[in-house]
Amino acid sequence: MENPSLRLARSLDALMGRRAARAVQGLGCELGTITKVFKSNQHTVDRVWVKLDNFKHEIKDPLIADWEVKIEIPIPSRVIKLASPVEPDGMDNAETEYSDLTRFDFHVQEADCLPDTTIKVHINYKDGIKVGDRVLVAPVCGGQDHVILCRLKESTGPG
């Protein structure tokens, strides 16, 4: 059976690809390469420069698209071993014994007090941008501004 996290990642990847394709229909997008990355700290990208394949000069400080999606995460099953008795912090003690493997299925019942299984996910790829990354760039305002829509990756085949 496929790993649920891997299946979720693949679904998100496909969803974002379809949304990006719809968003750029009719736009004269260009391929580009990130040439400089300016960070205020180890994890936060403040500004980038990009060189478009079909334009002589670097584009300094283009806008970077920000994506937010809503996803439904199915409540998973877990295969576990039960341990009893245990210490209050959950650690084993000298008398702890383990059960055989047991599957726990988590179900959300329709009730006002339970959280939704639909959650918002903010996809922040800006802070992961590196020099050399290939990107899709859309010129806007008659080419006066540019928006980096997404990073591009080589196809790695099935999966």
C-alpha positions, 0 to 999 in steps of 0.5 A: 500500500502506498505511503499516505504522505507520499500520496498527499504530496503527489496529489498536491503536486498535480493540483498545483500544476493544474492550477498554475497551467490555468493561471497562465493560459494566454500569458506570454510566460518566459523561462528563467533562471534565478541568478541571485538570492538575498536572505535576511537570515538562513531561512528567509528569502527577501529578494531574488534576481532572475535572468530570462532565457529570451531577455538580455538583462537580469530582472531585479526584485521580481514579484513572487507568486504566493499560493494557498490551497485548501486540501482534504486530508483523509483520517488515516489508519495506523498500525500500532502495538499497545503498551501497558502499563506505562509511566505518566510520561508514556515511557515503559516501566519494568512491567510494560508488555506489548500487544500484537499489531493492532490497526486503529482507524480514526473516524471524524463524526459529523459534530460541531465540536470536531475540526474540519478535515479541510485545512488551508495550506500555505505553500511557501516556495519563496524561501526555498529558492536557490541560485540556478533554479529554473522558474516560470516568469510572467511579464505584467503591466506591459513588461514593466513588472515580472511575476515568478509563478513557480519553480520548474523541475525536470521530469523524473518519469512515472511517479 
